[in-house]
Structures are given as structure tokens and as C-alpha cells.
């Protein structure tokens, strides 16, 4: 699963917990593409393996869902870009 990240704060990328749950259910890695304006992160991508998805730091704040009821939290991962900026070879 691939998701775009627009903000990296204090060296961490925050993701909606539903994306983490979805990737865990499918047992697939999560690929993050930086799509923000911070120059030091331009064109970077990061891959989180399924076994690493449970190690994210759960945010303290709960945010209201935009569509529907309830609240969600952000799960933060230290931004460690992949070494190969060209991606994976098929």
C-alpha cells in the first residue's frame, strides 16, 4: 500500500491509524512518499515492513473523523528514507 505524506514533524511522519490496521490485515508493507514542501525531504520515500508497523508511536491527541463518526489517532514513524531513491526493480 502506498500513501503520500505531506508533513514530517520532528523527524517523524504521522499516519492515520486506519492505514496501519489495513496494512496489518493484508500483511503488506506500507510505502510512504513525501509530497510536502520541505526541501530536505523532496523526492524521498520510505518503506515500513509489516513486522515494523506495530512499532509506531501512538499520538496522544484524538482527532474527529472528517466523514462519519468517531475519532482517530495518528501513528508516528521515524522518517528513515529508503537508500535506493529509484525504488525497487521488478
C-alpha atoms as a printed R data frame, in Angstrom:
   type eleno elety resid chain resno       x      y       z
1  ATOM     1    CA   UNK     A     1   0.000  0.000   0.000
2  ATOM     2    CA   UNK     A     2   1.297  3.457  -0.882
3  ATOM     3    CA   UNK     A     3   0.433  6.660   0.983
4  ATOM     4    CA   UNK     A     4   1.547 10.259   0.497
5  ATOM     5    CA   UNK     A     5   2.930 12.205   3.462
6  ATOM     6    CA   UNK     A     6   2.782 15.997   3.365
7  ATOM     7    CA   UNK     A     7   4.281 16.770   6.774
8  ATOM     8    CA   UNK     A     8   7.280 15.441   8.655
9  ATOM     9    CA   UNK     A     9   7.438 16.884  12.151
10 ATOM    10    CA   UNK     A    10  10.415 16.401  14.466
11 ATOM    11    CA   UNK     A    11  11.751 13.774  12.078
12 ATOM    12    CA   UNK     A    12   8.551 11.707  12.206
13 ATOM    13    CA   UNK     A    13   5.734 11.042   9.758
14 ATOM    14    CA   UNK     A    14   2.227 10.683  11.184
15 ATOM    15    CA   UNK     A    15  -0.279  8.281   9.616
16 ATOM    16    CA   UNK     A    16  -3.964  7.747  10.267
17 ATOM    17    CA   UNK     A    17  -4.349  4.561  12.296
18 ATOM    18    CA   UNK     A    18  -6.756  3.076   9.712
19 ATOM    19    CA   UNK     A    19  -3.899  2.755   7.189
20 ATOM    20    CA   UNK     A    20  -1.773  0.870   9.702
21 ATOM    21    CA   UNK     A    21  -4.646 -1.501  10.501
22 ATOM    22    CA   UNK     A    22  -5.354 -2.075   6.819
23 ATOM    23    CA   UNK     A    23  -1.704 -2.878   6.025
24 ATOM    24    CA   UNK     A    24  -1.517 -5.237   9.032
25 ATOM    25    CA   UNK     A    25  -4.682 -7.069   7.954
26 ATOM    26    CA   UNK     A    26  -3.240 -7.574   4.464
27 ATOM    27    CA   UNK     A    27   0.244 -8.331   5.854
28 ATOM    28    CA   UNK     A    28   1.785 -5.939   3.362
29 ATOM    29    CA   UNK     A    29   4.386 -3.222   3.607
30 ATOM    30    CA   UNK     A    30   3.476  0.438   3.690
31 ATOM    31    CA   UNK     A    31   5.302  2.741   1.299
32 ATOM    32    CA   UNK     A    32   5.338  6.445   2.173
33 ATOM    33    CA   UNK     A    33   6.023  9.065  -0.480
34 ATOM    34    CA   UNK     A    34   6.902 12.563   0.659
35 ATOM    35    CA   UNK     A    35   4.622 15.077  -1.089
36 ATOM    36    CA   UNK     A    36   5.187 18.178   1.029
37 ATOM    37    CA   UNK     A    37   7.196 21.357   0.613
38 ATOM    38    CA   UNK     A    38  10.126 20.761   2.994
39 ATOM    39    CA   UNK     A    39  13.205 20.824   0.733
40 ATOM    40    CA   UNK     A    40  15.271 18.339   2.759
41 ATOM    41    CA   UNK     A    41  12.662 15.590   2.176
42 ATOM    42    CA   UNK     A    42  11.867 16.247  -1.501
43 ATOM    43    CA   UNK     A    43  11.527 13.095  -3.640
44 ATOM    44    CA   UNK     A    44  12.120 10.777  -0.686
45 ATOM    45    CA   UNK     A    45  10.253  7.586   0.020
46 ATOM    46    CA   UNK     A    46  10.215  5.256   2.988
47 ATOM    47    CA   UNK     A    47   9.084  1.654   3.273
48 ATOM    48    CA   UNK     A    48   7.734  0.169   6.503
49 ATOM    49    CA   UNK     A    49   7.775 -3.640   6.623
50 ATOM    50    CA   UNK     A    50   4.711 -5.426   8.066
51 ATOM    51    CA   UNK     A    51   6.627 -6.510  11.177
52 ATOM    52    CA   UNK     A    52   7.594 -2.870  11.872
53 ATOM    53    CA   UNK     A    53   4.043 -1.491  11.664
54 ATOM    54    CA   UNK     A    54   3.322 -2.345  15.305
55 ATOM    55    CA   UNK     A    55   6.338 -0.363  16.496
56 ATOM    56    CA   UNK     A    56   4.912  3.070  15.643
57 ATOM    57    CA   UNK     A    57   4.450  5.672  18.358
58 ATOM    58    CA   UNK     A    58   0.759  6.327  19.051
59 ATOM    59    CA   UNK     A    59  -0.085 10.026  19.226
60 ATOM    60    CA   UNK     A    60  -1.722 11.407  22.360
61 ATOM    61    CA   UNK     A    61  -4.374 13.515  20.624
62 ATOM    62    CA   UNK     A    62  -7.583 12.109  19.178
63 ATOM    63    CA   UNK     A    63  -8.937 13.875  16.099
64 ATOM    64    CA   UNK     A    64 -12.556 13.818  14.889
65 ATOM    65    CA   UNK     A    65 -13.196 11.863  11.694
66 ATOM    66    CA   UNK     A    66 -13.982 14.132   8.756
67 ATOM    67    CA   UNK     A    67 -16.524 11.731   7.294
68 ATOM    68    CA   UNK     A    68 -18.525  9.717   9.760
69 ATOM    69    CA   UNK     A    69 -18.478  9.375  13.488
70 ATOM    70    CA   UNK     A    70 -15.739  8.775  15.976
71 ATOM    71    CA   UNK     A    71 -12.173  9.785  16.481
72 ATOM    72    CA   UNK     A    72  -8.787  8.594  15.253
73 ATOM    73    CA   UNK     A    73  -5.169  8.874  16.338
74 ATOM    74    CA   UNK     A    74  -2.019  9.360  14.348
75 ATOM    75    CA   UNK     A    75   0.705  6.733  14.489
76 ATOM    76    CA   UNK     A    76   4.192  8.234  14.148
77 ATOM    77    CA   UNK     A    77   7.193  6.601  12.492
78 ATOM    78    CA   UNK     A    78  10.736  7.959  12.427
79 ATOM    79    CA   UNK     A    79  11.417  9.153   8.901
80 ATOM    80    CA   UNK     A    80  14.156  6.924   7.523
81 ATOM    81    CA   UNK     A    81  14.178  7.222   3.735
82 ATOM    82    CA   UNK     A    82  14.985  4.221   1.577
83 ATOM    83    CA   UNK     A    83  18.593  4.059   0.429
84 ATOM    84    CA   UNK     A    84  17.618  3.456  -3.213
85 ATOM    85    CA   UNK     A    85  15.723  6.559  -4.363
86 ATOM    86    CA   UNK     A    86  14.780  4.910  -7.679
87 ATOM    87    CA   UNK     A    87  12.568  2.352  -5.991
88 ATOM    88    CA   UNK     A    88  12.512 -1.386  -6.412
89 ATOM    89    CA   UNK     A    89  13.365 -3.273  -9.558
90 ATOM    90    CA   UNK     A    90  10.755 -5.673 -10.863
